[in-house]
C-alpha cells in the first residue's frame, strides 16, 4: 500500500510539473516575441540587454527603426539571433477613389476611420466601403505604421434639396446642394450650418463672400470637386462639425473650436487655425499660415506651407511637404518623410523623427528629442537637456550646449560645444 501511495505521489508531482512547464514555456516565447519584434518602423523597443546588429556591437540597449538601416537585420541578444525587418519610409502610393454602385473603391487596401470619433480606432481595413450619409477617412499605410496618403470618402448625394442663388445664403437646415449652373452664390454675413445639416457644393461652384462674412459649420460642408471662393471670409468649424474643402480662395481662412474634421484637399487658401479638432488633413494644398493645437491626428501630404505651428498634438504625419518656418512644441510628436524645412524649431518635450528630409536651420531645445535618418542638416543647434540621434545623415554645422547627441554612421563637418550656463 505504501508503494502505491508513493508511486501515485510521484505521478501527481510529474503531472503538476508538466502542467507548470506547459504554462511557462508559451509565456517565455510570447515575451521574447514582444521584446524583439519581427517588424520595426519608426518606433523604439526597449530591451535592456547588450545588442549586436548584423554582427556588430550596437551602442544602445534598445532597438529603434530610426537608428537601423531599412531591410532585414540580424539582432543578437543573449547569444540568440533574431531577424528584424526594418522599414521607415512609406510606400509610393497615392489614393484615388471612385464610386461604384453605392460603394467607394480604392486600388489598394486602406484603413477606414470615422472622424467623429476622437481616436485612431479602425472601423475596417479593405479597398472598399459602402456609401452612406456619413463620411470617412481612408488612410494608406504599411505594416510598419508608415503613412503614404489620406483620402476622403464622401457621403451619398441623395435626399438633397437644390439651393437657389437668387438670395444670399442664410441659416441652413436640412441637406442642401449648390449647383455650378446656378453660380455665383453669396455669403454676406455670419451664417449658421446647424448640426445634422449639410451643405454640398458641386464642382465648379463659385461662392462670393463679403468682407467679414463667416460660415459657422456645426453640420457638414462638403465639396464634390474644386470650387472657388471670391473675396475674404472665414469658414469656422465648431461642436461636431466637419468640412471637406477643395477650393481656390486665397483670402479665405478656416478655423475651428473643436469639431470632427478639417480636410483641405487640392486647395489654395490663406490660413488654417485648428483647435481641439479630431482630425486635420492638408493634402496637395498651398497655405500661408497653419496653426494646429490639441488636434488628435494631423496629416500633411504633398503640400506647401509658409508658416506651420504645431502644439500639443500626439499624432502628426508629414509626407512630401515643403515648409518655410515650422515650430513644434508643447509635447507634440511628429513624423516627417521626404520633406523640406527652411527653419524648424522643436521645443517643450516634443519628439520629432525626420526621414529623408532636408533642413536648413534646426533648433532643438527644452528637453525635446530629435531622430534624423538619411537626411541633410545644414545648421543645427541642440540645447537645454535635449537629445539628438543622427543616423546616416550629413550635418554641415552642429552646435551643442547642455544637451546630448549621438552620431551613427553620419558626417558632421563642424562641431561646436556651446558654453553651459
VENSULMO-V132070 format. One record per backbone hydrogen bond with DSSP energy under -1.0 kcal/mol. NH is the residue of the N-H (numbers start at 0). CO is the residue of the C=O. If there is no record, write none. Layout:
((NH:CO) (NH:CO))
This chain:
((4:0) (5:1) (6:2) (7:3) (8:4) (9:5) (10:6) (11:7) (12:8) (13:9) (14:10) (15:11) (16:12) (17:13) (18:14) (19:15) (20:16) (21:17) (22:18) (23:19) (24:20) (27:23) (28:24) (29:25) (30:26) (31:27) (32:28) (33:29) (34:30) (35:31) (39:84) (42:40) (44:62) (46:60) (47:60) (51:75) (52:55) (53:73) (55:52) (57:50) (62:44) (64:42) (66:63) (67:64) (70:85) (72:83) (74:81) (75:51) (76:79) (79:76) (81:74) (83:72) (84:37) (85:70) (86:39) (92:90) (97:104) (99:102) (103:128) (104:97) (105:126) (109:125) (110:138) (111:123) (112:136) (116:113) (118:116) (120:118) (122:111) (125:109) (128:103) (130:101) (135:152) (136:112) (137:150) (138:110) (139:148) (141:145) (144:141) (147:139) (148:139) (150:137) (152:135) (155:131) (160:174) (162:176) (168:185) (171:191) (175:197) (176:160) (177:199) (182:179) (184:205) (186:207) (190:213) (192:215) (196:193) (197:173) (198:219) (199:175) (200:221) (201:177) (203:225) (204:201) (206:227) (207:184) (208:229) (209:186) (212:209) (213:188) (214:233) (215:190) (216:235) (217:192) (218:192) (219:196) (220:241) (221:198) (222:243) (223:200) (226:245) (227:204) (228:247) (229:206) (232:250) (233:212) (234:252) (235:214) (236:254) (237:216) (240:237) (241:218) (242:260) (243:220) (244:262) (247:226) (248:267) (251:248) (252:232) (253:270) (254:234) (255:272) (256:236) (257:274) (258:238) (259:240) (260:240) (261:278) (262:242) (263:280) (264:244) (265:282) (267:246) (268:285) (269:251) (271:288) (272:253) (273:290) (275:292) (277:258) (278:259) (279:296) (280:261) (281:298) (282:263) (283:300) (285:266) (286:303) (287:269) (288:269) (289:306) (290:271) (291:308) (292:273) (293:310) (295:276) (296:277) (297:314) (298:279) (299:316) (300:281) (301:318) (303:284) (304:321) (305:286) (306:287) (307:324) (308:289) (309:326) (310:291) (311:328) (315:332) (316:297) (317:334) (318:299) (319:336) (321:302) (322:339) (323:304) (324:305) (325:342) (326:307) (327:344) (328:309) (330:347) (332:312) (333:350) (334:315) (335:352) (336:317) (337:354) (339:320) (340:357) (341:322) (342:323) (343:360) (344:325) (345:362) (346:327) (348:365) (350:331) (351:368) (352:333) (353:370) (354:335) (355:372) (357:338) (358:375) (359:340) (360:341) (361:378) (362:343) (363:380) (364:345) (366:383) (368:349) (369:386) (370:351) (371:388) (372:353) (373:390) (375:356) (376:393) (377:358) (378:359) (379:396) (380:361) (381:398) (382:363) (384:401) (386:367) (387:403) (388:369) (389:405) (390:371) (391:407) (393:374) (394:410) (395:376) (396:377) (397:413) (398:379) (399:415) (400:381) (403:385) (405:387) (407:389) (410:392) (412:394) (415:397) (417:399))
